[in-house]
Amino acid sequence: MNRIIDYRGHIRNWKQLCNELGISVSLSRDEREREIIVKAYEKWKRNVADHIYGMFAFAIQDEDTGKIFAVRDQFGTKPFYYYVTADSRLLCGTYIRPIMEQEGFVKELNGKMLQIYLTLTYVAGEETFFKGLYKLMPGHWLEFENGKLTVERYWTPTFKPDNSKSLSDWADEIHSTITDIMTEVKEPDETAESFLSGGVDSSYVLAMSDAKRADSCGYDEERFDESRVAAKTAELLGVEHLVANIQPKDYFDIVPYVMYNMEQPLGDASAIVFTLGCLATAEHTKLCYSGEGADEFFGGYNMYRNAERYGDELKNFYVGNTNIMKEEEKQRILQSYDPNVLPIDLVRYIYNETEGLDPLTKMSDVDIQIWLEGDIYLNVDKMSTAAGLEIRMPLTDRRIFDIASRMPSQYKVNDETNKVAFRTAAAKVLPEEIAFRKKLGFIVPIRIWLADERYNSDVIAKFRSETAAKFFKPDEINAILEDYLGGNSDGWRKVWTIYTFLVWYDEYFVKR
């Protein structure tokens, strides 16, 4: 008999699976999805994930043999961790803290991850900041039986450009596929709201949904505030619009809460704003849509427009969306530096897989496999869950990726704009000025706030702390801080990346 050890997610094609597996559709969502997982595993075994559309990570144990099987979805929308104890037992689940609380877990820092973190600002690859604790990577399953652990990859992003279609054809396919998916992401008796920025992704999702309310984050600093543009979109679509006005004091006060609930450090400044937005939204709904995935699939980042110029050199330096510190600087500021721990090594297998493909495809594949899992989806999952909010991402779907994997790069990025075909699809339900609005990203006034003495006292204190001296050369990191405070606002990312690690470390190794 098989029982579920842990499961988090949302199964989109549940109706089809219930029919195929003989499961009553009258069951509650939780009962239905758990029964789907068990019966689907019993029918398809290691291939179970091939038959499920949605967001998921789960582990099942055979109570007769003790064998454990776990799987994570193709893009890593839900996390999964595992740890083998000294006496050969497997501890696993979708959260780190419950694993740490179990007998046999030895809490020890995996110090080499700091070198990776200082470049990427997130935890990439299989290893974590806890020694011996690993992430099950997206598109992988694991089995554990009689003390033996097996981890294998069941899905690999593949790209086979189809040059037979026009821009209009691609836009039509995107639009019809999203139309179908939107019928699956919510049940008729559920009420969902939708996060809304000034960008095309969230605007498109809102326009395609039945949400009657949109939620945005805004700032008093007008040049950073996209909520004004979002308000116009909401008005156009006839939906109520709520704005969580983010104040710098609230932003800095909640950093320890974020690092604790994130379970691993994350130096993405927008994660703090996202947390405050989730907490505000959870006051009036428990279900919300969000637009993650389209940028990586369809060429949404402005840096992708440099892909051809980078050419073959990509494999020597491009490690994903963020690249904050070079090796020379890390060697200078760290108390301990290992020249064999290099971020580029984490992505070499991706460049091998994309050998012969165009530079844009290589860049986007790195971000799909590394950045999405390590930063974007981690943030969405951890902070929405901590707030008591469930987020569903309609654009993160194998069927959407399938379109992107066949689409030639000229329909993703050209000289004038990015996400060309996706924007063309969105223009079917949005005015062109919204569908083709220039991407700004989830911007935060952190470069201003971080220099304000009213808010940065903890940052300064952390840089001068015993914890900081344990990992960093105090004079070197305080020189980085002083350079930023002295007017070099471009240095804020380095300051923030160091600070978030120090806050996280204190939460997990000093306070607890």
C-alpha positions as CSV (number, residue, x, y, z in Angstrom):
1,M,0.0,0.0,0.0
2,N,1.3,3.4,-0.9
3,R,0.9,6.5,1.2
4,I,1.8,10.1,0.6
5,I,4.6,11.4,2.8
6,D,4.4,15.0,1.5
7,Y,2.6,16.8,-1.3
8,R,2.2,20.4,-2.3
9,G,0.8,21.7,-5.6
10,H,-2.1,22.0,-7.9
11,I,-3.1,19.5,-10.6
12,R,-4.6,21.1,-13.6
13,N,-5.8,18.1,-15.7
14,W,-7.5,16.5,-12.7
15,K,-10.8,15.9,-14.6
16,Q,-9.0,13.8,-17.3
17,L,-6.9,12.0,-14.7
18,C,-10.0,11.2,-12.5
19,N,-11.7,9.7,-15.6
20,E,-8.7,7.7,-16.5
21,L,-7.9,6.5,-13.0
22,G,-11.5,5.9,-11.9
23,I,-11.6,8.6,-9.2
24,S,-14.7,10.3,-8.1
25,V,-14.8,14.0,-9.2
26,S,-17.1,14.7,-6.2
27,L,-14.1,14.4,-3.8
28,S,-12.7,17.6,-2.2
29,R,-9.7,19.0,-4.0
30,D,-7.2,17.7,-1.4
31,E,-8.7,14.2,-1.3
32,R,-8.9,14.1,-5.1
33,E,-5.4,15.2,-5.8
34,R,-3.9,12.8,-3.2
35,E,-5.8,9.9,-4.7
36,I,-4.7,11.0,-8.2
37,I,-1.1,11.0,-7.1
38,V,-1.3,7.5,-5.5
39,K,-3.2,5.9,-8.4
40,A,-1.1,7.7,-11.1
41,Y,2.1,6.5,-9.4
42,E,0.7,2.9,-9.2
43,K,-0.2,3.0,-12.9
44,W,2.8,4.9,-14.4
45,K,5.5,4.5,-11.7
46,R,8.6,6.6,-12.5
47,N,6.8,8.2,-15.5
48,V,4.0,9.6,-13.3
49,A,5.1,13.2,-13.9
50,D,4.7,12.9,-17.6
51,H,0.9,12.6,-17.1
52,I,0.4,15.5,-14.8
53,Y,0.0,19.2,-15.8
54,G,0.4,21.7,-13.0
55,M,2.6,22.6,-10.1
56,F,3.7,19.8,-7.8
57,A,6.3,18.1,-5.7
58,F,5.5,14.9,-3.7
59,A,6.9,11.8,-2.0
60,I,5.2,8.4,-1.7
61,Q,6.2,5.5,0.5
62,D,5.4,1.9,-0.1
63,E,4.4,0.7,3.4
64,D,5.2,-2.9,2.6
65,T,8.7,-2.5,1.3
66,G,9.6,1.0,2.7
67,K,10.6,2.3,-0.7
68,I,10.2,6.0,-1.1
69,F,9.6,7.7,-4.5
70,A,9.6,11.5,-4.9
71,V,9.3,13.7,-7.9
72,R,9.4,17.4,-8.7
73,D,7.6,19.1,-11.6
74,Q,9.4,20.0,-14.8
75,F,10.1,23.6,-13.9
76,G,10.5,23.3,-10.1
77,T,7.5,25.5,-9.1
78,K,7.4,23.6,-5.8
79,P,10.6,22.8,-3.8
80,F,11.7,19.4,-2.6
81,Y,14.6,18.5,-0.4
82,Y,16.3,15.3,0.8
83,Y,18.9,14.3,3.4
84,V,20.4,10.8,4.1
85,T,21.3,10.3,7.7
86,A,24.4,8.6,9.0
87,D,22.4,5.5,9.7
88,S,21.1,5.5,6.1
89,R,17.6,6.8,6.5
90,L,16.0,9.3,4.1
91,L,14.6,12.5,5.4
92,C,12.7,14.4,2.8
93,G,9.9,16.9,2.1
94,T,8.9,20.2,0.6
95,Y,10.2,22.2,3.5
96,I,13.7,22.3,5.1
97,R,12.7,23.1,8.7
98,P,10.7,19.9,9.3
99,I,13.6,17.9,7.9
100,M,16.0,19.7,10.3
101,E,13.8,18.8,13.3
102,Q,14.0,15.0,12.6
103,E,16.3,12.6,14.3
104,G,19.5,12.1,12.4
105,F,19.8,15.6,10.9
106,V,23.0,17.3,11.7
107,K,22.8,21.1,11.1
108,E,26.1,22.2,9.6
109,L,26.7,25.1,7.2
110,N,27.8,24.3,3.6
111,G,30.2,27.2,3.4
112,K,31.1,26.9,-0.2
113,M,27.6,27.9,-1.2
114,L,28.4,31.4,-0.1
115,Q,30.7,31.8,-3.1
116,I,27.9,30.8,-5.4
117,Y,25.5,33.1,-3.6
118,L,27.7,36.2,-3.9
119,T,27.5,35.9,-7.6
120,L,24.0,34.7,-8.2
121,T,22.1,36.1,-5.1
122,Y,20.3,32.8,-4.8
123,V,21.0,29.1,-4.1
124,A,21.5,27.4,-7.5
125,G,22.0,23.8,-8.3
126,E,21.5,20.6,-6.1
127,E,23.4,21.7,-3.0
128,T,22.0,23.9,-0.3
129,F,23.5,26.0,2.5
130,F,23.0,23.0,4.8
131,K,25.7,20.4,4.4
132,G,24.3,17.1,3.2
133,L,20.8,18.6,2.4
134,Y,20.1,18.5,-1.3
135,K,17.4,19.9,-3.6
136,L,15.7,17.5,-5.9
137,M,16.1,19.5,-9.1
138,P,13.3,20.3,-11.6
139,G,12.4,17.4,-13.9
140,H,14.0,14.8,-11.6
141,W,12.7,11.9,-9.5
142,L,14.3,10.0,-6.7
143,E,14.0,6.5,-5.2
144,F,15.2,5.3,-1.9
145,E,15.2,1.6,-1.0
146,N,17.2,-0.5,1.4
147,G,19.6,2.4,2.1
148,K,20.3,3.1,-1.6
149,L,19.5,6.5,-3.2
150,T,18.8,6.9,-6.9
151,V,18.2,10.3,-8.5
152,E,17.4,10.5,-12.2
153,R,16.3,13.2,-14.6
154,Y,13.0,12.4,-16.4
155,W,12.6,15.7,-18.4
156,T,15.0,18.0,-20.2
157,P,14.1,21.2,-22.0
158,T,14.6,20.6,-25.7
159,F,14.4,23.2,-28.5
160,K,13.6,22.4,-32.1
161,P,12.8,25.6,-34.0
162,D,10.0,25.3,-36.6
163,N,10.5,27.9,-39.4
164,S,7.2,27.0,-41.2
165,K,5.0,29.3,-39.1
166,S,4.4,33.1,-39.3
167,L,4.3,35.5,-36.3
168,S,0.5,35.4,-36.5
169,D,0.5,31.6,-36.4
170,W,2.6,31.6,-33.2
171,A,0.5,34.3,-31.6
172,D,-2.6,32.3,-32.4
173,E,-1.2,29.1,-30.8
174,I,-0.1,31.0,-27.7
175,H,-3.5,32.6,-27.3
176,S,-5.5,29.4,-27.8
177,T,-3.3,27.4,-25.4
178,I,-3.6,30.0,-22.7
179,T,-7.3,30.1,-23.3
180,D,-7.4,26.3,-22.6
181,I,-5.2,26.5,-19.6
182,M,-7.2,29.2,-17.9
183,T,-10.2,26.8,-17.8
184,E,-8.0,24.5,-15.7
185,V,-6.3,26.8,-13.1
186,K,-9.4,27.4,-11.1
187,E,-12.6,25.5,-10.2
188,P,-16.0,27.1,-10.7
189,D,-16.6,27.4,-6.9
190,E,-13.2,29.1,-6.3
191,T,-12.7,32.9,-6.4
192,A,-9.3,34.1,-7.5
193,E,-7.7,37.5,-7.6
194,S,-4.7,38.4,-9.8
195,F,-1.4,40.1,-9.2
196,L,-0.9,43.0,-11.6
197,S,2.2,45.0,-12.4
198,G,2.6,47.4,-15.3
199,G,3.9,44.6,-17.5
200,V,2.3,42.4,-20.2
201,D,2.5,39.1,-18.5
202,S,0.3,39.9,-15.5
203,S,-2.0,42.1,-17.6
204,Y,-2.5,39.2,-20.1
205,V,-3.3,36.7,-17.3
206,L,-5.8,39.1,-15.7
207,A,-7.4,39.8,-19.1
208,M,-7.8,36.0,-19.7
209,S,-9.1,35.2,-16.2
210,D,-12.4,35.8,-14.4
211,A,-10.7,37.7,-11.6
212,K,-12.7,40.6,-10.4
213,R,-10.0,42.2,-8.4
214,A,-6.3,42.9,-9.1
215,D,-3.6,43.5,-6.6
216,S,-0.5,45.6,-7.0
217,C,2.4,47.0,-5.0
218,G,3.2,50.7,-5.1
219,Y,5.7,53.2,-3.7
220,D,5.7,56.9,-2.8
221,E,8.7,57.2,-5.1
222,E,6.8,57.8,-8.4
223,R,9.6,56.8,-10.8
224,F,9.6,53.3,-9.3
225,D,5.8,53.0,-9.0
226,E,4.2,50.8,-11.6
227,S,0.9,50.7,-9.8
228,R,-0.3,53.8,-11.6
229,V,0.1,52.0,-15.0
230,A,-1.5,48.9,-13.4
231,A,-4.5,51.0,-12.3
232,K,-5.2,52.0,-15.9
233,T,-5.1,48.3,-17.0
234,A,-7.5,47.3,-14.2
235,E,-9.8,50.2,-15.2
236,L,-9.7,49.1,-18.8
237,L,-10.5,45.5,-17.9
238,G,-13.3,46.6,-15.5
239,V,-11.8,45.1,-12.3
240,E,-11.3,46.5,-8.9
241,H,-7.7,47.5,-8.1
242,L,-6.0,47.4,-4.7
243,V,-2.6,48.8,-4.1
244,A,-0.3,47.8,-1.2
245,N,1.8,50.9,-0.6
246,I,5.2,49.7,0.4
247,Q,7.0,51.9,3.0
248,P,10.7,51.5,3.6
249,K,10.4,50.9,7.3
250,D,8.0,48.0,6.6
251,Y,10.4,46.7,4.0
252,F,13.4,46.6,6.3
253,D,11.5,45.4,9.3
254,I,10.3,42.2,7.5
255,V,13.7,41.1,6.2
256,P,14.3,38.6,9.0
257,Y,10.8,37.1,8.6
258,V,11.5,36.7,4.8
259,M,14.9,35.0,5.3
260,Y,13.5,32.6,7.9
261,N,10.5,31.6,5.8
262,M,12.6,31.4,2.6
263,E,14.7,28.8,4.5
264,Q,17.7,29.7,2.3
265,P,19.1,33.2,1.7
266,L,17.7,35.1,-1.3
267,G,19.3,38.4,-2.3
268,D,16.5,39.4,-4.7
269,A,15.3,42.8,-3.4
270,S,11.9,42.3,-5.0
271,A,11.3,39.3,-2.7
272,I,10.7,41.6,0.2
273,V,8.1,43.6,-1.7
274,F,6.5,40.4,-2.9
275,T,6.2,39.2,0.7
276,L,4.5,42.4,1.7
277,G,2.2,42.2,-1.3
278,C,1.3,38.6,-0.4
279,L,0.5,39.5,3.2
280,A,-1.8,42.4,2.0
281,T,-3.5,40.3,-0.6
282,A,-4.1,37.4,1.8
283,E,-6.2,39.7,3.9
284,H,-9.0,39.4,1.4
285,T,-8.4,36.3,-0.7
286,K,-6.7,32.9,-0.4
287,L,-6.1,32.4,-4.2
288,C,-4.3,34.6,-6.6
289,Y,-2.9,34.3,-10.2
290,S,0.6,35.5,-11.1
291,G,2.4,35.7,-14.4
292,E,5.8,34.0,-13.9
293,G,7.4,32.0,-16.7
294,A,6.8,33.9,-19.9
295,D,10.0,36.0,-19.7
296,E,12.2,33.0,-19.7
297,F,10.2,31.0,-22.2
298,F,9.6,33.8,-24.8
299,G,12.7,36.1,-24.5
300,G,11.3,38.7,-22.1
301,Y,14.5,40.1,-20.6
302,N,16.2,43.1,-22.1
303,M,19.6,41.4,-21.8
304,Y,18.4,38.8,-24.3
305,R,18.7,41.4,-27.0
306,N,22.5,41.1,-26.6
307,A,22.5,37.4,-27.2
308,E,23.9,37.5,-30.7
309,R,26.6,39.8,-29.7
310,Y,27.7,37.5,-27.0
311,G,27.7,34.5,-29.3
312,D,30.0,31.6,-28.3
313,E,31.4,33.6,-25.4
314,L,28.2,32.9,-23.4
315,K,29.5,29.6,-22.1
316,N,32.4,31.4,-20.5
317,F,30.4,33.9,-18.4
318,Y,26.6,33.7,-18.6
319,V,25.3,32.0,-15.4
320,G,21.9,33.5,-15.5
321,N,19.9,36.6,-14.8
322,T,22.2,37.9,-12.1
323,N,26.0,38.1,-11.9
324,I,26.8,40.4,-8.9
325,M,30.4,39.6,-8.0
326,K,33.3,38.4,-10.0
327,E,35.8,35.8,-8.7
328,E,38.5,38.4,-8.0
329,E,36.2,40.4,-5.7
330,K,35.0,37.3,-3.8
331,Q,38.5,36.2,-3.3
332,R,39.4,39.6,-1.9
333,I,36.4,39.9,0.6
334,L,36.0,36.3,1.8
335,Q,37.9,34.8,4.7
336,S,37.9,31.5,2.9
337,Y,37.9,31.2,-0.9
338,D,38.0,28.0,-3.0
339,P,39.1,28.6,-6.6
340,N,37.4,25.4,-7.6
341,V,33.9,26.6,-6.6
342,L,32.7,28.5,-9.7
343,P,29.2,29.5,-10.7
344,I,29.9,28.7,-14.3
345,D,30.4,25.1,-13.5
346,L,26.7,24.8,-12.5
347,V,25.6,25.6,-16.0
348,R,28.1,23.8,-18.2
349,Y,25.8,20.9,-18.7
350,I,23.2,23.3,-20.1
351,Y,25.6,24.6,-22.6
352,N,26.4,21.0,-23.6
353,E,22.7,20.3,-24.1
354,T,22.3,23.4,-26.2
355,E,25.4,23.0,-28.4
356,G,24.6,24.2,-31.9
357,L,21.6,26.2,-30.9
358,D,21.5,30.0,-31.2
359,P,22.7,32.3,-28.3
360,L,19.2,33.4,-27.2
361,T,18.1,29.9,-26.7
362,K,21.2,29.2,-24.7
363,M,20.6,32.2,-22.4
364,S,16.9,31.4,-21.9
365,D,17.6,27.7,-21.2
366,V,20.1,28.7,-18.4
367,D,17.4,30.9,-16.9
368,I,14.7,28.3,-17.2
369,Q,16.8,25.6,-15.5
370,I,18.7,27.7,-12.9
371,W,17.2,31.1,-12.3
372,L,13.5,30.2,-12.3
373,E,14.0,27.4,-9.8
374,G,16.5,29.1,-7.6
375,D,14.9,32.5,-7.4
376,I,11.5,33.2,-8.9
377,Y,9.6,30.0,-8.1
378,L,11.3,29.7,-4.6
379,N,10.2,33.2,-3.8
380,V,6.6,32.8,-5.1
381,D,6.2,29.5,-3.2
382,K,7.8,30.3,0.1
383,M,6.4,33.7,0.7
384,S,2.9,33.1,-0.6
385,T,2.6,30.0,1.6
386,A,3.9,31.8,4.6
387,A,1.2,34.4,4.1
388,G,-1.5,31.8,3.8
389,L,-2.0,32.6,0.1
390,E,-2.1,30.1,-2.8
391,I,-0.6,31.3,-6.1
392,R,-1.2,29.7,-9.4
393,M,0.9,30.6,-12.4
394,P,-1.0,29.9,-15.7
395,L,2.0,30.7,-17.9
396,T,4.2,28.1,-16.3
397,D,3.0,25.1,-18.1
398,R,4.6,22.4,-20.3
399,R,2.1,23.3,-23.0
400,I,3.3,26.9,-23.0
401,F,6.9,25.8,-23.0
402,D,6.3,23.5,-25.9
403,I,5.3,26.4,-28.0
404,A,8.4,28.4,-26.9
405,S,10.6,25.4,-27.6
406,R,9.5,25.3,-31.2
407,M,9.5,29.0,-31.8
408,P,12.4,30.5,-33.7
409,S,14.3,33.2,-31.8
410,Q,13.3,36.0,-34.3
411,Y,9.7,35.7,-32.9
412,K,11.0,36.1,-29.4
413,V,13.4,39.1,-29.7
414,N,14.1,41.6,-32.5
415,D,15.8,44.9,-32.7
416,E,12.7,46.8,-31.5
417,T,11.3,44.7,-28.7
418,N,11.4,41.4,-26.8
419,K,8.7,38.7,-26.3
420,V,7.4,39.6,-29.8
421,A,5.0,36.7,-30.4
422,F,3.8,36.7,-26.8
423,R,3.0,40.4,-27.0
424,T,1.3,39.9,-30.3
425,A,-0.9,37.2,-28.6
426,A,-1.6,39.5,-25.7
427,A,-2.7,42.3,-28.0
428,K,-5.7,40.1,-28.9
429,V,-7.2,41.1,-25.5
430,L,-5.2,44.2,-24.5
431,P,-4.5,47.6,-26.1
432,E,-1.2,47.7,-28.0
433,E,0.2,50.3,-25.5
434,I,-0.1,47.7,-22.7
435,A,0.8,44.6,-24.8
436,F,3.9,46.3,-26.1
437,R,4.9,48.4,-23.2
438,K,8.6,48.3,-22.5
439,K,9.6,45.8,-19.7
440,L,10.7,47.5,-16.5
441,G,10.9,44.5,-14.2
442,F,9.7,44.3,-10.6
443,I,11.7,47.4,-9.6
444,V,12.2,48.5,-6.0
445,P,13.5,51.8,-4.6
446,I,16.1,49.9,-2.6
447,R,19.0,51.8,-4.0
448,I,17.5,54.9,-2.4
449,W,16.2,53.4,0.8
450,L,19.4,51.5,1.6
451,A,21.4,54.7,1.8
452,D,18.9,56.4,4.1
453,E,20.2,56.4,7.7
454,R,16.6,56.1,9.0
455,Y,16.4,52.6,7.7
456,N,19.9,51.1,7.3
457,S,21.0,50.8,10.9
458,D,20.7,47.0,10.9
459,V,22.6,46.8,7.6
460,I,25.5,48.7,9.1
461,A,25.4,46.7,12.3
462,K,25.4,43.4,10.4
463,F,28.4,44.5,8.4
464,R,30.3,45.2,11.6
465,S,29.1,42.1,13.4
466,E,30.9,39.0,14.6
467,T,29.0,37.0,12.1
468,A,30.3,39.1,9.3
469,A,33.9,38.8,10.5
470,K,33.4,35.0,10.5
471,F,32.9,34.9,6.8
472,F,34.2,38.2,5.4
473,K,37.2,40.4,5.8
474,P,35.6,43.4,7.7
475,D,37.7,46.1,6.1
476,E,36.8,44.9,2.6
477,I,33.0,44.6,3.0
478,N,32.8,47.8,4.9
479,A,34.7,49.5,2.1
480,I,31.9,48.2,-0.3
481,L,29.3,49.6,2.1
482,E,31.0,53.0,2.5
483,D,31.4,53.3,-1.2
484,Y,27.7,52.8,-1.7
485,L,26.8,55.1,1.2
486,G,29.2,57.7,-0.3
487,G,27.2,57.9,-3.5
488,N,28.0,54.9,-5.7
489,S,24.4,53.7,-5.9
490,D,25.3,50.9,-8.3
491,G,26.9,49.1,-5.3
492,W,23.6,48.4,-3.6
493,R,23.3,44.9,-5.0
494,K,26.5,43.8,-3.4
495,V,25.5,45.4,-0.1
496,W,22.1,43.7,-0.2
497,T,23.5,40.3,-1.2
498,I,25.9,40.3,1.8
499,Y,23.3,41.6,4.1
500,T,20.7,39.0,3.3
501,F,23.1,36.2,3.8
502,L,24.1,37.6,7.2
503,V,20.4,38.0,8.2
504,W,19.7,34.4,7.1
505,Y,22.7,33.0,8.9
506,D,21.7,34.7,12.2
507,E,18.1,33.3,11.8
508,Y,19.3,29.7,11.4
509,F,22.7,29.5,13.2
510,V,22.7,32.2,15.9
511,K,19.1,32.7,17.1
512,R,18.0,29.1,16.9
